[in-house]
Amino acid sequence: MDFLRPASWEEALAAKAEHPTAVPIAGGTDVMVEINFDHRRPEYLLDLTRIGELGEWEAGGESVRLGASVPYTRIMENLRRELPGLALASHTVASPQIRNRGGVGGNLGTASPAGDAHPALLAAGAEVEAESVRGSRLIPIDDFYTGVKRNALAPDELIRAVHIKKADGPQQFSKVGTRNAMVIAVCAFGLALHPETRTVRTGIGSAAPTPVRARAAEEFLNAALDEGGFWDNGKIITPSVAKQFATLCSAACNPIDDVRGTAGYRRHAVGVMARRTLTWTWESYRGTAARTEGVA
């Protein structure tokens, strides 16, 4: 196994172009596990730890440009207001040591359906900034996951950053596991309210071959909120609407039975998380709307 250690982003792109099979490594929290268990033996490792810009972020304007290697700890500490869903998901990632090393770019590169960042990124409508010596492009998160642990990156591309719109409404993340951390998700669910566009987006993890959105559930809820005037009147969402939303979220799953849980349990758990996160986010929205009206 050869070890490539570029000193700049340009050198990294050149190395990836010359060696398309090279596996990028930054935090190494996924890659090293696979190597240590002999599940993977790449011909080249492409070390990105010397490239400082990957650990930086920009929070100007309407969105956050999050470097691929920004540690989860930094997201929790510095971007809780701008990216609340991702900050909540970051809290559940492994241990403090791994949260200090791992970043969203690694989750995206691995593209495991159990990655904790994926539901929050889907719910927020993120875009992945990919680059090669041929140029750069933005890949919508909805198009990024192409199969089990497969993504839309070309062989010569690297993830440089993730673009995520700043939250304009409440966001939530919920995860089922045997404990709060140091555990792979049995299933996970992310929900984001977008009052500016009066839409709701979801993200489901570890309950299908890839991270997915519950699109039918979103369409149902968007229509119900609009028809009932909920965005304007701030009423409590009726139990029947919440129940149907949860049912449709469960139906969006395509899980398997494995050592962490059965397919049936995963479907049920996703429905429970969908109903609870909808309740939490909507109550938060109602509270914010009431305070705004009071100030006005």
WOKA-V505258 format. One record per residue. N is the residue number from 0. RES is the residue in three letters. OMEGA is omega as a letter, one per 40 degrees, with the letter a starting at -180 (* if undefined). Layout:
[[N & RES & OMEGA] [N & RES & OMEGA]]
This chain:
[[0 & MET & i] [1 & ASP & a] [2 & PHE & i] [3 & LEU & a] [4 & ARG & a] [5 & PRO & a] [6 & ALA & a] [7 & SER & i] [8 & TRP & i] [9 & GLU & i] [10 & GLU & i] [11 & ALA & i] [12 & LEU & i] [13 & ALA & i] [14 & ALA & i] [15 & LYS & i] [16 & ALA & a] [17 & GLU & a] [18 & HIS & a] [19 & PRO & a] [20 & THR & i] [21 & ALA & a] [22 & VAL & i] [23 & PRO & i] [24 & ILE & i] [25 & ALA & i] [26 & GLY & i] [27 & GLY & a] [28 & THR & i] [29 & ASP & a] [30 & VAL & a] [31 & MET & i] [32 & VAL & a] [33 & GLU & i] [34 & ILE & a] [35 & ASN & i] [36 & PHE & i] [37 & ASP & i] [38 & HIS & a] [39 & ARG & i] [40 & ARG & a] [41 & PRO & i] [42 & GLU & i] [43 & TYR & i] [44 & LEU & a] [45 & LEU & a] [46 & ASP & a] [47 & LEU & a] [48 & THR & i] [49 & ARG & a] [50 & ILE & a] [51 & GLY & a] [52 & GLU & i] [53 & LEU & i] [54 & GLY & a] [55 & GLU & i] [56 & TRP & i] [57 & GLU & a] [58 & ALA & i] [59 & GLY & i] [60 & GLY & a] [61 & GLU & a] [62 & SER & i] [63 & VAL & i] [64 & ARG & a] [65 & LEU & i] [66 & GLY & a] [67 & ALA & a] [68 & SER & i] [69 & VAL & a] [70 & PRO & i] [71 & TYR & i] [72 & THR & i] [73 & ARG & i] [74 & ILE & i] [75 & MET & a] [76 & GLU & a] [77 & ASN & a] [78 & LEU & a] [79 & ARG & a] [80 & ARG & a] [81 & GLU & a] [82 & LEU & a] [83 & PRO & i] [84 & GLY & i] [85 & LEU & i] [86 & ALA & i] [87 & LEU & i] [88 & ALA & a] [89 & SER & i] [90 & HIS & a] [91 & THR & a] [92 & VAL & i] [93 & ALA & a] [94 & SER & i] [95 & PRO & a] [96 & GLN & a] [97 & ILE & i] [98 & ARG & i] [99 & ASN & a] [100 & ARG & a] [101 & GLY & i] [102 & GLY & a] [103 & VAL & i] [104 & GLY & i] [105 & GLY & i] [106 & ASN & a] [107 & LEU & a] [108 & GLY & i] [109 & THR & i] [110 & ALA & i] [111 & SER & i] [112 & PRO & a] [113 & ALA & i] [114 & GLY & a] [115 & ASP & a] [116 & ALA & a] [117 & HIS & a] [118 & PRO & i] [119 & ALA & i] [120 & LEU & i] [121 & LEU & a] [122 & ALA & a] [123 & ALA & a] [124 & GLY & a] [125 & ALA & i] [126 & GLU & a] [127 & VAL & i] [128 & GLU & i] [129 & ALA & a] [130 & GLU & i] [131 & SER & i] [132 & VAL & a] [133 & ARG & a] [134 & GLY & a] [135 & SER & i] [136 & ARG & i] [137 & LEU & a] [138 & ILE & i] [139 & PRO & a] [140 & ILE & i] [141 & ASP & a] [142 & ASP & a] [143 & PHE & a] [144 & TYR & a] [145 & THR & a] [146 & GLY & a] [147 & VAL & a] [148 & LYS & i] [149 & ARG & i] [150 & ASN & a] [151 & ALA & i] [152 & LEU & i] [153 & ALA & a] [154 & PRO & a] [155 & ASP & a] [156 & GLU & i] [157 & LEU & i] [158 & ILE & a] [159 & ARG & a] [160 & ALA & i] [161 & VAL & i] [162 & HIS & a] [163 & ILE & i] [164 & LYS & i] [165 & LYS & a] [166 & ALA & i] [167 & ASP & i] [168 & GLY & a] [169 & PRO & i] [170 & GLN & i] [171 & GLN & i] [172 & PHE & i] [173 & SER & a] [174 & LYS & i] [175 & VAL & i] [176 & GLY & a] [177 & THR & i] [178 & ARG & a] [179 & ASN & a] [180 & ALA & a] [181 & MET & a] [182 & VAL & i] [183 & ILE & a] [184 & ALA & i] [185 & VAL & i] [186 & CYS & a] [187 & ALA & a] [188 & PHE & i] [189 & GLY & a] [190 & LEU & i] [191 & ALA & i] [192 & LEU & i] [193 & HIS & a] [194 & PRO & a] [195 & GLU & i] [196 & THR & a] [197 & ARG & i] [198 & THR & i] [199 & VAL & i] [200 & ARG & a] [201 & THR & i] [202 & GLY & a] [203 & ILE & i] [204 & GLY & i] [205 & SER & i] [206 & ALA & i] [207 & ALA & i] [208 & PRO & i] [209 & THR & i] [210 & PRO & a] [211 & VAL & i] [212 & ARG & i] [213 & ALA & a] [214 & ARG & i] [215 & ALA & i] [216 & ALA & i] [217 & GLU & a] [218 & GLU & i] [219 & PHE & a] [220 & LEU & i] [221 & ASN & i] [222 & ALA & a] [223 & ALA & i] [224 & LEU & a] [225 & ASP & a] [226 & GLU & a] [227 & GLY & a] [228 & GLY & a] [229 & PHE & a] [230 & TRP & a] [231 & ASP & a] [232 & ASN & i] [233 & GLY & a] [234 & LYS & i] [235 & ILE & i] [236 & ILE & a] [237 & THR & i] [238 & PRO & a] [239 & SER & i] [240 & VAL & i] [241 & ALA & a] [242 & LYS & a] [243 & GLN & i] [244 & PHE & i] [245 & ALA & i] [246 & THR & i] [247 & LEU & i] [248 & CYS & i] [249 & SER & a] [250 & ALA & i] [251 & ALA & a] [252 & CYS & i] [253 & ASN & a] [254 & PRO & i] [255 & ILE & i] [256 & ASP & i] [257 & ASP & a] [258 & VAL & a] [259 & ARG & a] [260 & GLY & i] [261 & THR & i] [262 & ALA & i] [263 & GLY & i] [264 & TYR & a] [265 & ARG & i] [266 & ARG & a] [267 & HIS & a] [268 & ALA & i] [269 & VAL & i] [270 & GLY & i] [271 & VAL & i] [272 & MET & i] [273 & ALA & a] [274 & ARG & a] [275 & ARG & a] [276 & THR & i] [277 & LEU & i] [278 & THR & a] [279 & TRP & a] [280 & THR & a] [281 & TRP & i] [282 & GLU & i] [283 & SER & i] [284 & TYR & i] [285 & ARG & i] [286 & GLY & i] [287 & THR & i] [288 & ALA & i] [289 & ALA & i] [290 & ARG & i] [291 & THR & i] [292 & GLU & i] [293 & GLY & i] [294 & VAL & a] [295 & ALA & *]]
